[in-house]
């Protein structure tokens, strides 16, 4: 049995493109899908480390509540698909519960890297105002996490040009698909 859990961002829910298509890919690979959602965040989180930390704690508490009935030990393969602050929540949840999950980290925030020590792949846009490309490159190298960089893309991995964004989305989903296939190979 395989389980995929989606951890969205603050304003990036599971029906937005990255998570919507990743969810469909995971389902096509036979994963049971569970979607976490959260609410009641402070205002103006981006430029405040304190509010960012507070937001992660709020989201983690709500994720704990949503996921408390799941017996993670009954699954052979666990995949956490996360976006933005959801990357910190997914990594912290896995660490807290000693869950050996595979991770797809879409646009992690700086705070995420403090808890990201698991198997995974990272996607980042060079125009992401939430975290610098230099920091993401350093942290991914340090943690040996493969990094897929999308040039001129923002925190939603979008450039503002619809056709470019659609091409990039295909590219991102090809890497997401490959990662799902690699997990299957690893797990024999």
KERO-708261 format. One line per field, with one value per residue (C-alpha): x, y, z. Coordinates in steps of 0.2 Angstrom, whole numbers, padded with zeros to 4 digits. Layout:
N
u = X | ... $
v = Y | ... $
w = Z | ... $
***
This chain:
188
u = 0000 | 0006 | 0001 | 0004 | 0000 | -0001 | 0005 | -0001 | 0006 | -0003 | -0012 | -0007 | -0021 | -0021 | -0031 | -0018 | -0007 | 0008 | -0001 | -0016 | -0005 | 0007 | -0009 | -0015 | 0003 | 0004 | -0014 | -0008 | 0006 | -0006 | -0005 | -0019 | -0021 | -0023 | -0024 | -0020 | -0027 | -0025 | -0031 | -0030 | -0013 | -0006 | -0005 | 0011 | 0020 | 0033 | 0044 | 0043 | 0053 | 0043 | 0026 | 0034 | 0038 | 0021 | 0013 | 0023 | 0017 | -0001 | 0000 | 0009 | -0004 | -0018 | -0009 | -0007 | -0025 | -0029 | -0017 | -0019 | -0030 | -0018 | -0007 | 0008 | 0017 | 0004 | 0011 | 0025 | 0029 | 0025 | 0026 | 0025 | 0021 | 0023 | 0023 | 0030 | 0028 | 0020 | 0038 | 0043 | 0027 | 0030 | 0048 | 0044 | 0029 | 0040 | 0054 | 0043 | 0034 | 0050 | 0041 | 0053 | 0044 | 0050 | 0047 | 0043 | 0047 | 0040 | 0047 | 0053 | 0055 | 0071 | 0063 | 0061 | 0079 | 0081 | 0070 | 0073 | 0084 | 0074 | 0075 | 0068 | 0068 | 0067 | 0060 | 0064 | 0061 | 0076 | 0064 | 0056 | 0054 | 0053 | 0070 | 0086 | 0092 | 0110 | 0103 | 0092 | 0108 | 0119 | 0106 | 0102 | 0120 | 0123 | 0108 | 0112 | 0094 | 0092 | 0087 | 0077 | 0079 | 0066 | 0073 | 0064 | 0050 | 0042 | 0036 | 0022 | 0035 | 0027 | 0035 | 0020 | 0020 | 0006 | 0015 | 0031 | 0022 | 0014 | 0030 | 0038 | 0024 | 0026 | 0045 | 0041 | 0029 | 0041 | 0053 | 0039 | 0034 | 0052 | 0054 | 0039 | 0046 | 0063 | 0054 | 0046 | 0063 | 0070 | 0056 | 0058 $
v = 0000 | 0017 | 0034 | 0052 | 0066 | 0084 | 0099 | 0115 | 0132 | 0147 | 0153 | 0138 | 0125 | 0107 | 0112 | 0124 | 0118 | 0111 | 0101 | 0097 | 0088 | 0080 | 0073 | 0066 | 0059 | 0051 | 0043 | 0036 | 0027 | 0019 | 0031 | 0034 | 0053 | 0063 | 0082 | 0092 | 0110 | 0124 | 0141 | 0156 | 0162 | 0179 | 0193 | 0198 | 0182 | 0184 | 0197 | 0191 | 0176 | 0176 | 0176 | 0162 | 0152 | 0155 | 0150 | 0134 | 0129 | 0133 | 0122 | 0108 | 0108 | 0107 | 0093 | 0083 | 0084 | 0079 | 0065 | 0058 | 0043 | 0037 | 0022 | 0026 | 0010 | 0000 | 0008 | 0002 | 0018 | 0036 | 0051 | 0069 | 0082 | 0099 | 0118 | 0133 | 0133 | 0115 | 0109 | 0114 | 0106 | 0090 | 0088 | 0092 | 0080 | 0066 | 0070 | 0071 | 0054 | 0046 | 0043 | 0037 | 0047 | 0052 | 0071 | 0082 | 0099 | 0113 | 0130 | 0127 | 0143 | 0146 | 0139 | 0122 | 0118 | 0117 | 0101 | 0094 | 0079 | 0066 | 0059 | 0071 | 0082 | 0101 | 0113 | 0132 | 0147 | 0160 | 0175 | 0167 | 0182 | 0171 | 0163 | 0167 | 0155 | 0155 | 0149 | 0135 | 0129 | 0129 | 0120 | 0107 | 0103 | 0102 | 0090 | 0081 | 0085 | 0085 | 0103 | 0108 | 0126 | 0135 | 0151 | 0168 | 0159 | 0166 | 0157 | 0148 | 0143 | 0154 | 0168 | 0178 | 0171 | 0158 | 0147 | 0147 | 0143 | 0128 | 0122 | 0124 | 0114 | 0100 | 0100 | 0100 | 0086 | 0076 | 0077 | 0073 | 0058 | 0052 | 0054 | 0043 | 0030 | 0031 | 0027 | 0012 | 0006 | 0009 | -0001 | -0015 $
w = 0000 | -0004 | 0003 | -0003 | 0008 | 0001 | 0012 | 0003 | 0006 | 0014 | -0002 | -0013 | -0010 | -0018 | -0033 | -0039 | -0054 | -0045 | -0032 | -0043 | -0056 | -0043 | -0035 | -0051 | -0055 | -0037 | -0040 | -0056 | -0047 | -0036 | -0021 | -0009 | -0008 | 0008 | 0007 | 0022 | 0023 | 0036 | 0040 | 0052 | 0048 | 0053 | 0040 | 0031 | 0034 | 0020 | 0028 | 0046 | 0052 | 0068 | 0058 | 0047 | 0062 | 0069 | 0053 | 0052 | 0070 | 0066 | 0050 | 0059 | 0073 | 0060 | 0050 | 0066 | 0069 | 0050 | 0050 | 0068 | 0063 | 0049 | 0053 | 0043 | 0048 | 0037 | 0021 | 0011 | 0003 | 0009 | -0002 | 0005 | -0008 | -0001 | -0007 | 0002 | 0021 | 0018 | 0014 | 0032 | 0039 | 0029 | 0034 | 0053 | 0053 | 0046 | 0058 | 0073 | 0069 | 0062 | 0046 | 0032 | 0018 | 0001 | -0002 | -0017 | -0010 | -0022 | -0018 | 0000 | 0012 | 0021 | 0037 | 0029 | 0027 | 0046 | 0046 | 0029 | 0031 | 0021 | 0004 | -0008 | -0023 | -0023 | -0035 | -0035 | -0046 | -0048 | -0045 | -0029 | -0017 | -0002 | -0002 | -0012 | -0026 | -0018 | -0001 | -0009 | -0019 | -0004 | 0007 | -0006 | -0009 | 0010 | 0012 | -0005 | -0011 | -0030 | -0036 | -0051 | -0055 | -0065 | -0072 | -0070 | -0060 | -0044 | -0029 | -0039 | -0051 | -0064 | -0075 | -0080 | -0098 | -0100 | -0113 | -0104 | -0088 | -0096 | -0104 | -0087 | -0079 | -0091 | -0086 | -0068 | -0069 | -0080 | -0065 | -0053 | -0063 | -0064 | -0045 | -0042 | -0054 | -0045 | -0029 | -0036 | -0042 | -0025 | -0017 | -0029 $
***
